[in-house]
Amino acid sequence: MTHEELLAKADAVHEECKQILSKKKKNRELPSDRLYQFHLAANLRNKKVTTAIADMMTKHTTQLYTMIDKFEKGEEVTISEWKETLIDEINYRYIMFAALEEELGL
């Protein structure tokens, strides 16, 4: 894969991430706070929002490792399974970045 091909793939993945974030936006927060559910989870546990996000992201991280183990053993993992898990993992990192900026006042 050339550098240009990698950049094109990164652009395509980024667009897919944005589409998923837009879909999930509709039912998950107050109109004024995109991170509402994460703030609520943090408040329930008396933790920072970034901690709540990291806790929720763990599900996707462990799922990724489970898929890697299956792949290593020659078991089938579909491209749609890879895509869904990886896109969710990337989106949690975007959300984490936004929450971190918010917590730091940037």
C-alpha positions as CSV (number, residue, x, y, z in Angstrom):
1,M,0.0,0.0,0.0
2,T,1.4,3.4,-1.0
3,H,1.3,6.4,1.3
4,E,-1.4,8.0,-0.9
5,E,-3.5,4.8,-0.7
6,L,-3.2,4.8,3.1
7,L,-4.3,8.5,3.3
8,A,-7.2,7.8,1.1
9,K,-8.2,4.9,3.3
10,A,-7.9,7.1,6.4
11,D,-10.2,9.7,4.7
12,A,-12.7,7.0,3.9
13,V,-12.7,5.6,7.5
14,H,-13.0,9.1,8.9
15,E,-16.1,9.8,6.8
16,E,-17.6,6.5,7.9
17,C,-16.9,7.4,11.6
18,K,-18.6,10.8,11.1
19,Q,-21.7,9.0,9.6
20,I,-21.9,6.6,12.6
21,L,-21.5,9.5,15.1
22,S,-24.3,11.4,13.3
23,K,-26.6,8.4,13.4
24,K,-26.0,7.7,17.1
25,K,-26.4,11.4,17.9
26,K,-30.2,11.4,17.3
27,N,-31.3,9.6,20.5
28,R,-28.4,9.9,22.9
29,E,-28.0,13.4,24.2
30,L,-29.7,16.7,25.0
31,P,-29.7,19.0,22.0
32,S,-27.1,21.3,23.7
33,D,-24.7,18.6,25.0
34,R,-23.3,15.9,22.7
35,L,-21.5,14.3,25.6
36,Y,-24.6,14.2,27.9
37,Q,-24.6,10.4,28.3
38,F,-20.9,10.4,29.2
39,H,-21.4,13.3,31.7
40,L,-24.3,11.3,33.3
41,A,-22.2,8.1,33.5
42,A,-19.3,10.1,35.1
43,N,-21.6,11.7,37.6
44,L,-23.2,8.4,38.6
45,R,-19.7,7.1,39.4
46,N,-18.3,10.3,40.8
47,K,-15.5,10.2,38.1
48,K,-14.3,12.4,35.3
49,V,-16.0,12.2,31.9
50,T,-12.8,10.8,30.4
51,T,-12.9,7.9,32.9
52,A,-16.5,7.1,32.0
53,I,-15.6,7.1,28.3
54,A,-12.6,4.9,28.9
55,D,-14.7,2.5,30.8
56,M,-17.3,2.3,28.0
57,M,-14.5,2.0,25.3
58,T,-13.2,-1.1,27.1
59,K,-16.0,-3.2,25.6
60,H,-14.8,-2.3,22.1
61,T,-11.2,-2.8,22.9
62,T,-11.8,-6.3,24.4
63,Q,-14.0,-7.2,21.4
64,L,-11.1,-6.2,19.1
65,Y,-8.7,-8.5,21.0
66,T,-11.3,-11.3,20.9
67,M,-11.6,-10.9,17.1
68,I,-7.8,-10.9,16.7
69,D,-7.6,-14.1,18.7
70,K,-10.2,-15.7,16.4
71,F,-8.4,-14.5,13.3
72,E,-5.1,-15.9,14.6
73,K,-6.7,-19.3,15.1
74,G,-8.1,-19.2,11.5
75,E,-11.7,-18.7,12.6
76,E,-13.9,-16.5,10.5
77,V,-14.3,-12.9,11.4
78,T,-16.3,-11.0,8.7
79,I,-15.3,-7.7,7.3
80,S,-18.5,-6.2,8.7
81,E,-17.5,-7.3,12.2
82,W,-14.0,-5.8,11.8
83,K,-15.5,-2.6,10.4
84,E,-18.1,-2.2,13.2
85,T,-15.7,-2.8,16.0
86,L,-12.9,-0.7,14.6
87,I,-15.2,2.2,13.7
88,D,-16.7,2.1,17.2
89,E,-13.2,2.1,18.7
90,I,-12.1,5.1,16.6
91,N,-15.2,7.0,17.5
92,Y,-14.6,6.5,21.2
93,R,-11.2,8.0,20.7
94,Y,-12.8,11.0,19.0
95,I,-15.2,11.3,21.9
96,M,-12.4,11.0,24.4
97,F,-10.5,13.7,22.6
98,A,-13.5,16.0,22.7
99,A,-14.1,15.3,26.4
100,L,-10.5,15.8,27.3
101,E,-10.5,19.2,25.6
102,E,-13.7,20.1,27.5
103,E,-12.2,19.0,30.8
104,L,-9.0,21.0,30.1
105,G,-10.9,24.0,28.9
106,L,-9.4,24.0,25.5
